[in-house]
Amino acid sequence: PESTPAPSTVNLPDCTCLDDQSDYRGTIAETETGKTCMRWDVQDPHSHSRTPANYPDSGLENNFCRNPDGEPRAWCYTTDPESRFEFCDIPQCGSTGSTSSPTTTPPAPTPTPPESTPAPTPTPPESTPAPSTVNLPDCTCLDDQSD
C-alpha cells in the first residue's frame, strides 16, 4: 500500500502591522478602486524596476499588493494600461476583532446519542493538530514599534 502525504498549506495573515504596510505578505491582489494587480515579474502593460530580482526580500510574488520601496502604503502596478499603479486596501491586524495571538475555537459539543451507551469523550483539539495545515497568527504586532 502506497501512502501519499497530504500537501502542506500555510495560511498567511491578510493584514498588516506596520503603518507603511511593508510587512504585508498576504494575498490581496486588487487595488482600493477594484483594479486587478499586475504580476511583479512581468513588464506589460507597465515596465518597471520593482521586480523580485531587484527586491528579493520584499515578497514580490504573483500579483499581490506589496510595499517594496518605502511608499506610504502597500500598492501594485495595475493591469489597466491607463493606470500605472494604485494603493491597496490592506486591513490593519487586530483592527476587526482579531487578536495578536492565535485563538482556538473549541468544536461544538457532540450531541449525546439517545441510547443508554455513553458517548465517547471527545479528544481536546490540542492533542490532535492537523499536520497538513499551518495557521499563522494574524500578526505579531509589537507594542513598541513607535518611538
C-alpha positions as CSV (number, residue, x, y, z in Angstrom):
1,P,0.0,0.0,0.0
2,E,1.3,3.4,-1.0
3,S,0.8,6.4,1.2
4,T,0.7,9.9,-0.2
5,P,1.4,12.7,2.3
6,A,-1.2,15.5,2.4
7,P,0.0,18.7,0.8
8,S,1.1,21.4,3.2
9,T,-0.8,24.6,3.5
10,V,0.3,27.8,5.1
11,N,-2.3,30.4,5.8
12,L,-0.7,33.8,5.7
13,P,-2.3,36.7,7.5
14,D,-4.2,39.1,5.2
15,C,-3.4,42.1,7.3
16,T,-0.5,44.4,8.2
17,C,1.1,45.5,11.5
18,L,3.2,48.4,10.2
19,D,1.9,51.8,9.2
20,D,3.7,51.7,5.8
21,Q,2.5,48.1,5.3
22,S,6.0,46.9,4.3
23,D,5.4,43.8,6.4
24,Y,2.3,42.7,4.4
25,R,2.7,39.2,2.8
26,G,-0.9,38.3,2.3
27,T,-2.8,37.6,-1.0
28,I,-4.8,40.7,-1.7
29,A,-4.3,41.4,-5.4
30,E,-6.7,44.2,-6.1
31,T,-6.3,48.0,-5.6
32,E,-8.6,50.1,-3.4
33,T,-10.6,51.1,-6.5
34,G,-11.0,47.5,-7.6
35,K,-8.3,47.2,-10.3
36,T,-6.5,43.9,-10.8
37,C,-2.9,44.0,-9.8
38,M,-0.2,43.2,-12.4
39,R,2.3,40.4,-11.6
40,W,5.6,41.7,-10.3
41,D,7.6,39.5,-12.7
42,V,6.1,40.9,-15.9
43,Q,6.6,44.2,-17.7
44,D,3.3,44.6,-19.5
45,P,1.3,46.8,-19.6
46,H,3.8,48.8,-17.4
47,S,7.6,48.4,-17.5
48,H,9.2,48.8,-14.1
49,S,12.2,48.0,-11.9
50,R,10.3,46.7,-8.9
51,T,11.0,43.0,-9.7
52,P,11.6,40.0,-7.4
53,A,15.2,40.0,-8.5
54,N,15.7,43.7,-7.6
55,Y,13.8,43.5,-4.3
56,P,14.4,39.9,-3.1
57,D,13.2,40.5,0.5
58,S,10.0,42.3,-0.3
59,G,7.7,39.3,-1.1
60,L,7.1,40.3,-4.7
61,E,5.1,37.2,-5.5
62,N,2.4,36.7,-8.1
63,N,0.4,39.9,-8.3
64,F,-0.1,40.5,-4.5
65,C,-0.1,44.0,-3.1
66,R,3.3,45.0,-1.5
67,N,5.4,47.9,-0.4
68,P,8.9,47.1,-1.6
69,D,10.2,50.7,-1.9
70,G,9.1,52.9,1.0
71,E,5.8,54.2,-0.3
72,P,3.2,55.3,2.3
73,R,1.2,52.0,1.9
74,A,1.1,48.7,0.1
75,W,0.5,49.1,-3.7
76,C,0.7,47.4,-7.0
77,Y,1.1,48.1,-10.7
78,T,-2.3,47.6,-12.3
79,T,-3.3,45.6,-15.4
80,D,-5.1,48.8,-16.7
81,P,-2.8,50.5,-19.3
82,E,-4.3,53.9,-18.3
83,S,-3.4,53.5,-14.5
84,R,0.2,52.7,-13.8
85,F,-0.1,51.9,-10.0
86,E,-2.6,52.3,-7.2
87,F,-2.6,51.7,-3.4
88,C,-4.3,48.7,-2.0
89,D,-6.8,48.5,0.9
90,I,-4.9,46.3,3.4
91,P,-6.5,45.8,6.8
92,Q,-4.6,46.5,10.0
93,C,-4.0,43.4,12.0
94,G,-6.2,43.4,15.1
95,S,-8.5,46.1,13.8
96,T,-11.5,43.9,13.2
97,G,-11.7,42.0,16.4
98,S,-8.8,39.7,15.6
99,T,-6.0,39.4,18.2
100,S,-2.3,39.5,18.0
101,S,-2.1,35.8,19.1
102,P,-3.8,32.8,17.7
103,T,-7.2,31.9,19.0
104,T,-8.7,28.5,19.1
105,T,-12.5,28.0,18.9
106,P,-13.4,24.7,20.5
107,P,-15.6,22.4,18.4
108,A,-19.3,22.3,19.1
109,P,-20.2,19.6,21.6
110,T,-21.3,16.2,20.2
111,P,-24.9,15.5,21.0
112,T,-25.4,12.5,23.3
113,P,-27.0,9.6,21.4
114,P,-30.5,8.6,22.6
115,E,-29.4,5.0,23.6
116,S,-28.1,4.4,27.1
117,T,-24.5,3.8,25.9
118,P,-22.4,6.8,27.0
119,A,-20.8,8.8,24.2
120,P,-17.0,8.6,23.9
121,T,-15.2,11.5,25.5
122,P,-14.1,13.9,22.7
123,T,-10.3,14.4,22.5
124,P,-9.2,18.0,23.1
125,P,-8.2,19.9,20.0
126,E,-4.6,20.5,21.3
127,S,-3.8,16.8,21.1
128,T,-5.0,16.3,17.5
129,P,-3.3,19.0,15.4
130,A,-3.9,19.0,11.7
131,P,-0.5,18.0,10.3
132,S,-1.0,19.3,6.8
133,T,-2.0,22.9,7.7
134,V,-0.1,25.6,9.4
135,N,-2.1,28.6,10.7
136,L,0.0,31.6,11.5
137,P,-1.4,34.2,13.9
138,D,-3.0,37.4,12.4
139,C,0.3,39.1,13.2
140,T,2.7,39.5,15.9
141,C,2.3,43.2,16.2
142,L,4.8,44.6,18.8
143,D,3.6,47.4,21.0
144,D,7.0,49.1,21.0
145,Q,7.1,49.9,17.2
146,S,6.6,53.6,17.7
147,D,9.3,55.7,19.4
